[in-house]
Amino acid sequence: MSQSAQADLPKVLAALKGLHRAFPIEERLKTQACDSTLETYLSILSRWIRTVSAPSPDGFDPEALDELLALDAIYLTEDEQAIGLAPFCPVETDIAVRFPHETVYALSALDALALPRLLATAGVIETRCPVTNEPITLQIDAKGNPLSEDIDKASVVFLKTADQIQRYAMDVAPGIRFLHPSMNGRFSQLLGLAEAAAVAHAFYAFQRKIGIGSPAGKPDAQNE
């Protein structure tokens, strides 16, 4: 049985609905972005996936970048020299995803779970529980599923970090963390690892559908 098959579907759908409400990036790109702005978004995403490193704003249409910033589709580092585009983060965070030849950082637990599938490469997530400070290490296969031996090593908690949501990177992502299993039952909004992976893959499915995140530029139809 696959890890996604072990997920509790109602919990997955409820969490996905909440995430879409808090960070409606897919809907914003579909309904508010003009063609040139959407093309710039795809170019930035493609650059991230091809190079596994943060692109510089140089070379991209400044007006399109401004619109993407207004839509919260991208964000810039403090020195404005690198572009972040969820689930890819251009700065070091407390969640590292280690691949064979590079390390990528994530703003949230769901972003970390999305990265191996987007890059079609197995990875190892390394972080610490925000409550116990215990280290958490999770092996994720190239399809984005936690290995069976790691499925009970963590859960994912959703904590409210802001009264009003303006930016995903500041107001939503910091509250989505991996939790040590000893904390299970202590929080109401909690997903098992298989459920969290299912939410992450469903949320970022639009990036795979456009053909950027799959090998040879072909849309990833699996589990769509």
C-alpha positions as CSV (number, residue, x, y, z in Angstrom):
1,M,0.0,0.0,0.0
2,S,1.4,3.4,-0.9
3,Q,1.9,6.1,1.8
4,S,-0.7,8.3,0.2
5,A,-3.2,5.4,0.4
6,Q,-2.7,5.4,4.2
7,A,-3.8,9.1,4.5
8,D,-7.2,10.0,6.0
9,L,-9.0,11.6,3.0
10,P,-11.3,13.9,5.0
11,K,-8.4,15.2,7.0
12,V,-6.4,15.8,3.8
13,L,-9.2,17.6,2.1
14,A,-9.9,19.8,5.1
15,A,-6.2,20.7,5.4
16,L,-6.0,21.4,1.7
17,K,-9.1,23.6,1.8
18,G,-7.6,25.6,4.7
19,L,-4.2,26.0,2.9
20,H,-5.9,27.2,-0.3
21,R,-7.8,29.7,1.7
22,A,-4.7,31.0,3.5
23,F,-2.4,31.0,0.4
24,P,-4.6,30.9,-2.8
25,I,-1.6,31.1,-5.2
26,E,-3.1,28.8,-7.8
27,E,-6.3,30.8,-8.0
28,R,-4.5,34.2,-8.1
29,L,-2.3,33.1,-11.0
30,K,-5.3,31.8,-12.9
31,T,-7.5,34.8,-12.4
32,Q,-5.3,37.8,-11.7
33,A,-2.0,37.3,-13.6
34,C,-1.7,38.5,-17.2
35,D,0.1,36.3,-19.7
36,S,3.5,38.0,-19.4
37,T,3.3,37.8,-15.6
38,L,2.4,34.1,-15.7
39,E,5.2,33.5,-18.2
40,T,7.7,35.1,-15.8
41,Y,6.4,32.9,-12.9
42,L,6.9,29.8,-15.0
43,S,10.4,31.0,-15.9
44,I,11.4,31.5,-12.3
45,L,9.9,28.1,-11.3
46,S,11.7,26.4,-14.2
47,R,15.0,28.1,-13.3
48,W,14.7,26.8,-9.7
49,I,14.0,23.3,-10.8
50,R,16.7,23.2,-13.4
51,T,19.5,24.7,-11.3
52,V,18.2,24.0,-7.8
53,S,19.4,27.4,-6.8
54,A,17.7,30.8,-6.4
55,P,17.6,33.0,-9.5
56,S,18.5,36.6,-9.4
57,P,15.8,39.2,-10.4
58,D,18.2,40.4,-13.1
59,G,16.9,39.3,-16.6
60,F,13.3,39.1,-15.6
61,D,10.6,41.6,-16.6
62,P,10.6,44.2,-13.6
63,E,6.9,44.9,-14.1
64,A,6.0,41.2,-14.0
65,L,8.1,40.8,-10.9
66,D,6.2,43.6,-9.2
67,E,2.9,42.0,-10.1
68,L,4.1,38.6,-8.8
69,L,5.2,40.2,-5.6
70,A,1.8,41.9,-5.3
71,L,0.1,38.5,-5.8
72,D,2.4,36.9,-3.2
73,A,3.5,34.5,-5.9
74,I,7.2,35.2,-5.2
75,Y,9.3,37.1,-2.6
76,L,12.8,38.6,-2.5
77,T,15.6,38.1,0.0
78,E,16.4,41.1,2.2
79,D,19.1,42.3,-0.2
80,E,16.7,41.8,-3.1
81,Q,19.4,39.6,-4.9
82,A,17.5,36.3,-5.0
83,I,13.9,35.2,-5.7
84,G,11.9,32.8,-3.5
85,L,9.0,30.9,-5.0
86,A,7.2,28.4,-2.8
87,P,8.0,25.6,-2.2
88,F,11.6,26.8,-3.0
89,C,13.3,29.1,-0.4
90,P,16.4,31.1,-1.2
91,V,17.7,31.4,2.3
92,E,18.7,29.0,5.0
93,T,15.9,27.9,7.3
94,D,15.4,25.4,10.1
95,I,14.1,22.8,7.5
96,A,16.8,21.4,5.2
97,V,16.1,19.0,2.4
98,R,19.3,17.3,1.4
99,F,19.6,15.8,-2.1
100,P,22.6,13.9,-3.5
101,H,24.3,17.0,-4.9
102,E,22.7,20.0,-3.2
103,T,20.7,21.2,-0.2
104,V,17.4,23.1,-0.5
105,Y,15.7,24.9,2.4
106,A,12.0,25.1,3.0
107,L,9.8,27.6,4.7
108,S,7.3,25.0,5.9
109,A,6.9,21.3,6.5
110,L,4.6,21.0,3.5
111,D,7.1,22.8,1.3
112,A,9.8,20.4,2.3
113,L,7.5,17.4,1.5
114,A,6.7,18.9,-1.9
115,L,10.4,19.4,-3.0
116,P,11.5,15.8,-3.7
117,R,8.5,15.1,-6.0
118,L,9.0,18.4,-7.9
119,L,12.6,17.6,-8.4
120,A,11.9,13.9,-9.1
121,T,14.8,13.1,-6.7
122,A,14.8,11.3,-3.3
123,G,15.8,13.5,-0.4
124,V,16.3,13.6,3.3
125,I,14.5,16.2,5.4
126,E,16.4,17.4,8.5
127,T,14.8,19.7,11.1
128,R,14.0,20.0,14.8
129,C,10.7,19.8,16.6
130,P,9.7,23.4,17.6
131,V,8.4,22.1,21.0
132,T,10.8,19.5,22.1
133,N,13.9,20.6,20.1
134,E,14.4,16.9,19.2
135,P,16.0,16.3,15.8
136,I,13.8,14.9,13.1
137,T,15.2,13.1,10.0
138,L,12.9,11.8,7.3
139,Q,13.7,10.0,4.1
140,I,11.4,10.9,1.2
141,D,11.4,9.0,-2.1
142,A,11.5,10.6,-5.6
143,K,7.6,10.4,-5.8
144,G,7.4,12.5,-2.6
145,N,6.4,9.7,-0.2
146,P,8.0,9.2,3.2
147,L,9.7,5.8,3.5
148,S,7.6,3.3,5.4
149,E,10.2,3.1,8.2
150,D,10.0,6.8,8.7
151,I,6.2,7.2,8.5
152,D,5.8,7.5,12.3
153,K,8.8,9.6,13.0
154,A,7.0,12.9,12.8
155,S,3.6,14.6,12.2
156,V,2.8,18.0,10.8
157,V,1.2,20.7,13.0
158,F,-0.6,23.8,11.8
159,L,-0.2,26.7,14.2
160,K,-1.7,30.2,13.9
161,T,1.1,32.7,13.7
162,A,-0.7,35.9,12.5
163,D,-4.1,37.4,13.1
164,Q,-4.2,38.6,9.5
165,I,-2.6,36.8,6.6
166,Q,-0.7,39.1,4.1
167,R,2.3,37.0,3.1
168,Y,2.7,33.2,2.9
169,A,6.4,33.4,3.9
170,M,5.7,35.6,7.0
171,D,2.2,34.7,8.1
172,V,1.4,31.1,7.1
173,A,4.6,29.0,6.5
174,P,6.2,29.6,10.0
175,G,3.2,27.8,11.6
176,I,3.5,24.6,9.5
177,R,6.1,22.6,11.3
178,F,7.2,19.0,11.7
179,L,6.4,17.7,15.2
180,H,8.1,15.0,17.2
181,P,5.8,12.0,17.7
182,S,5.9,12.5,21.5
183,M,3.7,15.6,20.9
184,N,0.9,13.8,19.1
185,G,-2.4,14.5,20.6
186,R,-1.2,17.8,22.1
187,F,-2.5,19.9,19.1
188,S,-5.9,20.0,17.4
189,Q,-4.7,20.7,13.9
190,L,-2.3,17.8,13.2
191,L,-1.7,15.6,10.2
192,G,0.2,12.3,10.0
193,L,3.2,12.3,7.7
194,A,1.3,10.5,4.9
195,E,-1.6,12.9,5.1
196,A,0.8,15.9,5.1
197,A,2.6,14.6,2.0
198,A,-0.8,14.1,0.3
199,V,-1.7,17.8,1.1
200,A,1.7,19.0,-0.2
201,H,1.4,17.2,-3.5
202,A,-2.1,18.2,-4.1
203,F,-1.5,21.8,-3.3
204,Y,1.5,22.1,-5.7
205,A,0.0,19.9,-8.4
206,F,-0.6,22.9,-10.5
207,Q,3.1,23.4,-10.9
208,R,3.6,19.8,-12.1
209,K,0.6,20.1,-14.5
210,I,2.2,22.9,-16.4
211,G,5.0,20.6,-17.2
212,I,7.8,22.4,-15.4
213,G,8.3,20.1,-12.5
214,S,8.5,16.8,-14.3
215,P,11.3,15.2,-16.4
216,A,11.6,16.3,-20.0
217,G,9.0,19.0,-19.5
218,K,6.1,16.5,-19.5
219,P,3.2,17.0,-17.1
220,D,3.1,14.6,-14.2
221,A,-0.2,12.9,-14.3
222,Q,0.4,10.6,-11.3
223,N,-2.2,11.0,-8.6
224,E,-3.9,13.9,-10.4
